[in-house]
Amino acid sequence: MLDQSPTKIVYKVAIQSTVGVELSWDSFFRNSAQGQGYQPPPSLGGPGKNEVALTSLLPTLRGGIAGVSTLDDKIIEDHLAVQAIIRSYQARGHLVAKVDPLGIMYQDRSTTITERQGSPPDEVIRQHKLNDTDMERVFKLPSTTFIGGKDSSLPLKEILKRLELSYCRHIGVEFMFINSLEQCNWIRKKLESPGAGQLTNDQKRLILARLTRAAGFEGFLSRKYTSEKRFGLEGCEILIPAMKQVIDKSTELGVESIIMGLAHRGRLNCLANVCRKPLVQIFSQFAGLEAADEGSGDVKYHLGTYIERLNRVTNKNIRLAVCANPSHLECVSSVVQGKTRAEQFYRGDGEGKKENKMYFTDSFADVARVVNAPIFHVNSDDPESVIHVCNIAAEWRATFKKDVVIDIVCYRRNGHNENDEPMFTQPLMYTKIKKTEPILEKYSQQLIADGVVTPAEVQDVKEKYEKICEDAFASARKETHVKHKDWLDSPWSGFFEGKDPLKVGPTGIKEETLVHIGNRFSSPPPNAAEFLIHKGIERILKARMDMINNRVADWAIGEAFAYGSLMKEGIHVRLSGQDVERGTFSHRHHVLHHQTVDKATYNPLCHLYPDQAQYTVCNSSLSEYAVLGFELGYSMTNPNALVIWEAQFGDFSNTAQCIIDQFISSGQAKWVRQSGLVLQLPHGMEGMGPEHSSARPERFLQMCSDDPDYFPPESDDFSVRQLHDCNWIVANLSTPANVFHILRRQIALPFRKPLILMYPKSLLRLPTARSSFDEMVEGTEFKRIIPDDEADPAKVKKVVFCCGKVYYDFKKERDAKNMQNDVALVRLEQSGTCPKEVKKKN
Ligand SMILES: Cc1ncc(C[n+]2csc(CCOP(=O)(O)OP(=O)(O)O)c2C)c(N)n1
């Protein structure tokens, strides 16, 4: 038996032989044996002054080898082998863990070392083998394992057994790629400590009760609605207790709000049993009732929900939201991210302590490896292991504020949907599934056998839930209508209350506000003497200041006026997209960079007023799909914010097409969910190649509304009603004043509507494309049409309707030809909703 610490072992061998011992240790031991302190080892790079070449010492040192006993060598080697074995289990144990409930993936594998008859699997231990004869030998445990609990040494047989139980049973964890030793040790401790994951009888009963609800819900639906698609959870019923456990644990650790993105599978079950959405509302969706409110609705397994309730386990309040999502799997993930980020922002929760997000679908593991997040694969047929992993995951989030993935390996008892026949394509798997006992039955029997519950209790819990379902079913039959609003994932409490639904607030502002914002926006940082800005920026600021002094604004100033005045009114403004801080066309420059101090920046729009709302401007990554989804999610959280996403060039929006089609254009119609998100899409033929010339306004116009000929009834509210009734507003503007008004109008509207703004390029610098302060002061408003002031209506022969920058091209040409009296140029600043109105007025 050997009970020395590793330092002692090295020491022992070091004084006997220097061969194989690192030179600094050799020097340390040699000198300390002689009562001296540490001295540096001889240099390997050739002898220095007063040094003897290392090679010349070797014959003398070798002399010591004669005394090395072979036993000591073996002890050291064996200990190193044990250490390597432990590490192998931690790094590769998951490769053989029995996480597949059907056992198809690992048919040739058994679960424990006993079943493996003592031989550790080759996939795990690749080289450091010990013999059967070593099994009873006791080994000192390294500090990188916690399997010993209070014991610092264990027999090899026991070491292997405990490693198998920790890493190769029903939990397979991938975590050794994480860079932090602290985080690796944290996970090792959670999994390896003797008794880890053991649950009390009460906890086991809670799992059973939750499993009963999960299974009971699907069973009930399958009996009542035999031919309906519901994308049931059968085969993964444990998802419900798992989600509830994550929520319980997270609430206990301080989380107040959880936002979920779910695919179709098990969604209804989650709404019913995790969010506790009233069953009557869920069952009513099966009845195909007419809606009592606006919107087209969507299939039931796409709908979202929002619920605020007391968590009975933790006695704390919790807000749960499931985001509505389209069929397009996973695209809701970025929306959930953005919505969560916004919640964190408004709650001042920079570290994500109070918010949590959960996604449920496949293919997350690879992403997790990239972001250094641990991945827990767990067998869905072992409820207690699943719950153990859920606890670890929730604690991990609370401790390190980092992502974590739980991969519940399960099966699907029915086909893709309940009407599909899976035997067509997966005969062997489904033969096996048919023979596999449902988890509820298995776990009930297990708990009965262990004396945790009685058969009568099991039956009682089942019957009670059945009764709840039956009662709700009876109530649902009495319903005559469904309400789409019951399925909103982001209710804006208070926003609509007491508002005239068709009254737009003023968008013009006081001249002194324009001047104040203009001055700040045109000034260098207050400590300009120390904060060295680029000469080019100095010139830009000076030019801006000249414009302010002349009471005119270019595009960048018009925008800044909108942002600044909204922030003054308490509206948070957020702008994101590639290079938006300076602007793709280098015209915006919201973030000024110190020319000699790295990362020192100054953003004038953040320093307009001491009590202004916050301004966020951030250059984004190059995934339009993800970023646009994120900004949409952000915009859903609070209607009192102007959230803008700007594409580098308008055509780049096509990589985010799914977010545009499935969420932005159709979101309100399907899910009664409003968003005031602004998309700024650079548009115009200006020498950047054919693709970057067009932001494809025709596509956006096509998706404005389902009936292009629909025209609201004549009334004073006509123009607001048009905006209210369309899917989004499309505009191609020609003046800074109009961009100022349209951005402010996003907030002044009594509802929220996405705005698709064709963004100019050459107009950003065109001296004639400037607006006077007179067009932005109080009493002014957005101009949907800008008539031609110069042309005389009595003489005009031709009226040209145009929009955007071509107005300036036409005007230049017309004026050069002196045709002001022949041709009138009318600008349609807001398209889509406009032409009929123009026709009427003319
Ligand atoms: C982006 C996208 N591509 C294709 C589909 C079509 N589709 C619907 S469900 C599904 C399979 C999903 O598999 P999984 O997440 O494992 O869940 P399962 O339905 O098998 O339980 C596919 C490909 C989709 N919904 N979304």
The ligand as a Gaussian input file, in Angstrom:
#p B3LYP/6-31G(d) Opt

LIG

1 1
 C      -36.036000      24.403000     -40.984000
 C      -36.975000      23.248000     -41.175000
 N      -36.711000      22.330000     -42.120000
 C      -37.524000      21.293000     -42.279000
 C      -38.638000      21.142000     -41.514000
 C      -39.585000      19.958000     -41.733000
 N      -39.592000      19.144000     -40.498000
 C      -40.615000      19.194000     -39.628000
 S      -40.357000      18.209000     -38.294000
 C      -38.892000      17.675000     -38.882000
 C      -38.090000      16.688000     -38.104000
 C      -37.674000      17.227000     -36.785000
 O      -36.921000      16.296000     -36.120000
 P      -36.752000      16.345000     -34.556000
 O      -36.431000      17.738000     -34.105000
 O      -35.810000      15.266000     -34.225000
 O      -38.177000      16.025000     -33.934000
 P      -39.278000      14.928000     -34.231000
 O      -40.381000      15.642000     -34.961000
 O      -38.682000      13.831000     -35.033000
 O      -39.750000      14.491000     -32.899000
 C      -38.606000      18.257000     -40.105000
 C      -37.385000      17.983000     -40.901000
 C      -38.896000      22.129000     -40.570000
 N      -39.971000      22.090000     -39.803000
 N      -38.060000      23.159000     -40.418000

